[in-house]
Amino acid sequence: MEAIARLNNVPTSTRKMRLVADLVRGKRVGQALSILKFTPNHGAIKLEKLLLSAVANWQAKNPDEKLEEADLFIKTIQVDGGRMLKRLRPAPQGRAHRIRKRSNHVTLVVDAFSTAVTADEVQTKENSN
């Protein structure tokens, strides 16, 4: 069963956050945490905290399952643009340049690898090939 964690209005640009999100997309949780811990980008700190929150949400949804046996992985991670604060910076000759302070929203979904494969899944894979 999957668990979702969301982070809204992170004060970094969407492009910078996507660079960090691409590093951990599809990885196992333990490996993703170690990648985020040693990544020097500022967005890695926020994503590491969000990933720990998603794991805690998964534990709250599945109290009878053990975390070590679950083999969690990052199913999806999505970075969307948030609101943009518009500021003015003085420029020469009485003009002004617009400064756009960007933000983003991050949605992270964590799921457990399913070890049991049903016959329906096998048939759909064979039909698609």
HELIX and SHEET records of a PDB file:
HELIX    1   1 THR A   14  VAL A   24  1                                  11    
HELIX    2   2 VAL A   29  LYS A   37  1                                   9    
HELIX    3   3 HIS A   42  LYS A   61  1                                  20    
HELIX    4   4 LEU A   67  ALA A   70  1                                   4    
HELIX    5   5 PRO A   92  GLY A   94  5                                   3    
HELIX    6   6 ALA A  119  SER A  128  1                                  10    
SHEET    1   A 3 ALA A   3  VAL A  10  0                                        
SHEET    2   A 3 ASN A 104  ALA A 112 -1                                        
SHEET    3   A 3 LEU A  72  GLY A  81 -1                                        
SHEET    1   B 2 LEU A  85  PRO A  90  0                                        
SHEET    2   B 2 ALA A  96  LYS A 101 -1                                        
END                                                                             
